[in-house]
């Protein structure tokens, strides 16, 4: 039975790096699902690779067409940003296994949409002090760093990823990303056991 593996974790835990490194392991045969967002594109990002960057008008068109699988929005200091997954033909569980990244909330919506037996969480964690340093270093590379948004997101993570919320979504397995190579190998071993 095909699976969707969803990488979850607080900001700056290395989710994007782990996601990219897992895709390099061709023996896993994981397909990608590109999510959509209305937030501004970052310097290092490419439209259609990390996300499809769209405007609010396109989001509303997809909603009206009942194409949204999961959707979450954030009131940032730069306005409302939306992140969402679309039923646009990218996912075919009769043929392929997939890897995605998201939040607890998006994981729950995707799990409810496709079924608990088909959607597997990969929860990444890093000590908060290390996360904060990583987040600041990443933001410093941006053309226009948004430190206030970084702080808002960092603080929001404590609430979003509370122990109560993690338990509510039934997540028990955690992967510590102190040494990324060890973390990735653990994830690969678990994915192979499930495929």
C-alpha positions as CSV (number, residue, x, y, z in Angstrom):
1,X,0.0,0.0,0.0
2,X,1.4,3.4,-1.0
3,X,2.3,6.0,1.7
4,X,2.6,9.7,2.1
5,X,5.4,10.6,4.5
6,X,5.1,14.1,5.9
7,X,8.1,15.8,7.5
8,X,6.9,17.9,10.5
9,X,8.7,20.1,13.0
10,X,9.2,23.6,14.3
11,X,10.8,26.2,12.2
12,X,14.6,25.8,11.6
13,X,14.7,22.2,12.5
14,X,16.2,21.3,9.1
15,X,13.0,20.0,7.5
16,X,13.8,21.4,4.1
17,X,17.4,20.0,4.1
18,X,16.2,16.6,5.3
19,X,13.4,16.6,2.7
20,X,16.0,17.3,-0.1
21,X,18.5,14.8,1.2
22,X,15.8,12.0,1.3
23,X,14.9,12.7,-2.3
24,X,18.5,12.0,-3.2
25,X,18.0,8.4,-2.1
26,X,16.6,7.0,-5.3
27,X,16.1,3.5,-3.7
28,X,13.2,5.0,-1.7
29,X,11.3,5.9,-4.9
30,X,9.6,8.8,-3.3
31,X,7.7,11.3,-5.4
32,X,7.2,14.9,-4.4
33,X,4.1,17.0,-3.9
34,X,4.6,20.7,-4.3
35,X,2.5,22.8,-2.0
36,X,1.1,26.3,-2.7
37,X,1.7,29.5,-0.7
38,X,0.7,33.2,-1.0
39,X,3.8,34.3,1.0
40,X,6.6,36.1,-0.8
41,X,9.3,34.0,-2.4
42,X,12.7,33.8,-0.5
43,X,16.0,34.5,-2.2
44,X,17.0,30.9,-2.4
45,X,13.7,29.6,-3.5
46,X,12.4,28.7,-7.0
47,X,8.7,28.9,-8.0
48,X,7.5,25.3,-8.6
49,X,10.3,23.7,-6.6
50,X,9.8,24.6,-2.9
51,X,6.2,25.9,-3.5
52,X,3.9,27.2,-6.1
53,X,3.9,30.9,-5.2
54,X,0.4,32.3,-6.0
55,X,-1.8,35.3,-5.1
56,X,-5.0,35.3,-3.1
57,X,-7.1,35.4,-6.3
58,X,-5.7,32.0,-7.4
59,X,-6.2,30.6,-3.8
60,X,-9.9,31.6,-4.0
61,X,-10.3,30.0,-7.5
62,X,-8.9,26.7,-6.1
63,X,-11.3,26.9,-3.1
64,X,-14.3,27.6,-5.4
65,X,-13.3,24.5,-7.5
66,X,-13.1,22.3,-4.3
67,X,-9.4,21.5,-5.1
68,X,-8.0,22.2,-1.6
69,X,-6.8,19.1,0.3
70,X,-5.5,21.1,3.3
71,X,-5.2,24.7,4.1
72,X,-3.7,26.8,6.9
73,X,-3.1,30.6,7.2
74,X,-1.0,32.8,9.4
75,X,-1.5,36.4,10.3
76,X,2.1,37.7,10.0
77,X,3.4,41.2,10.5
78,X,3.5,41.3,6.7
79,X,-0.1,40.3,6.2
80,X,-1.9,37.0,5.9
81,X,0.1,34.2,4.4
82,X,-1.6,31.0,3.2
83,X,-0.1,27.5,2.7
84,X,-2.1,24.7,1.1
85,X,-2.1,21.4,-0.8
86,X,-4.1,21.1,-3.9
87,X,-5.8,18.1,-5.5
88,X,-4.2,19.0,-8.9
89,X,-3.2,15.5,-10.0
90,X,0.2,15.3,-8.3
91,X,-0.9,12.5,-5.9
92,X,-1.7,9.0,-7.2
93,X,-1.6,6.5,-4.3
94,X,-2.4,3.6,-6.6
95,X,1.1,4.0,-8.1
96,X,3.5,5.9,-5.9
97,X,4.8,6.8,-2.5
98,X,5.3,10.5,-1.6
99,X,7.2,12.8,0.7
100,X,5.9,16.2,1.8
101,X,6.6,18.6,4.6
102,X,4.1,20.5,6.7
103,X,2.7,21.3,10.1
104,X,0.8,19.2,12.6
105,X,-2.4,20.8,11.4
106,X,-1.7,20.1,7.7
107,X,-0.6,16.5,8.6
108,X,-4.0,16.0,10.3
109,X,-5.9,17.3,7.3
110,X,-4.0,15.2,4.8
111,X,-4.3,12.2,7.1
112,X,-8.1,12.7,7.3
113,X,-8.3,13.2,3.5
114,X,-6.3,10.1,2.5
115,X,-6.6,7.8,5.6
116,X,-4.5,7.2,8.7
117,X,-2.9,4.0,7.2
118,X,-1.6,6.0,4.2
119,X,-0.2,9.1,5.9
120,X,2.9,8.8,8.1
121,X,4.4,11.6,10.2
122,X,8.2,12.2,10.4
123,X,8.6,14.5,13.4
124,X,11.9,16.4,13.5
125,X,13.1,18.1,16.6
126,X,16.0,20.3,17.7
127,X,16.7,22.1,20.9
128,X,15.2,25.7,20.9
129,X,18.5,27.5,21.3
130,X,20.1,25.7,18.3
131,X,16.9,26.4,16.3
132,X,17.0,30.1,17.0
133,X,20.6,30.4,15.9
134,X,19.8,28.5,12.7
135,X,16.8,30.7,12.0
136,X,18.8,33.9,12.4
137,X,21.6,32.7,10.2
138,X,19.0,31.7,7.5
139,X,17.3,35.1,7.7
140,X,20.5,37.0,7.5
141,X,21.0,35.6,4.0
142,X,17.7,37.2,2.7
143,X,17.7,40.3,0.7
144,X,15.4,41.9,3.2
145,X,15.6,40.0,6.5
146,X,12.3,39.7,8.3
147,X,13.4,39.3,11.9
148,X,10.1,40.3,13.5
149,X,8.4,37.5,11.5
150,X,11.1,35.1,12.5
151,X,10.4,35.9,16.2
152,X,6.7,35.6,15.8
153,X,7.1,32.2,14.1
154,X,9.5,31.0,16.7
155,X,7.1,31.9,19.5
156,X,4.1,30.5,17.7
157,X,5.9,27.1,17.4
158,X,5.8,26.6,21.1
159,X,2.0,26.7,21.0
160,X,1.5,24.9,17.7
161,X,3.9,22.1,18.6
162,X,2.9,21.8,22.3
163,X,3.2,18.3,23.8
164,X,-0.6,18.2,24.0
165,X,-0.9,18.9,20.2
166,X,1.7,16.3,19.4
167,X,-0.1,13.7,21.4
168,X,-3.5,14.8,19.9
169,X,-2.2,13.9,16.5
170,X,-0.9,10.6,17.7
171,X,2.8,11.3,17.0
172,X,5.1,9.2,19.2
173,X,8.2,8.7,17.0
174,X,10.7,11.7,17.0
175,X,13.9,12.2,15.1
176,X,16.5,14.4,16.7
177,X,18.4,16.5,14.1
178,X,21.6,17.3,16.0
179,X,23.7,15.2,13.5
180,X,21.8,15.4,10.2
181,X,23.4,12.3,8.8
182,X,22.4,10.1,11.7
183,X,18.9,11.7,11.6
184,X,18.5,11.0,7.9
185,X,19.7,7.4,8.2
186,X,17.1,6.7,11.0
187,X,14.4,8.1,8.8
188,X,15.5,6.1,5.8
189,X,15.6,2.9,7.9
190,X,12.0,3.5,9.1
191,X,10.7,4.4,5.6
192,X,12.1,1.2,4.2
193,X,10.4,-0.8,6.9
194,X,7.1,0.7,6.0
195,X,7.3,0.4,2.2
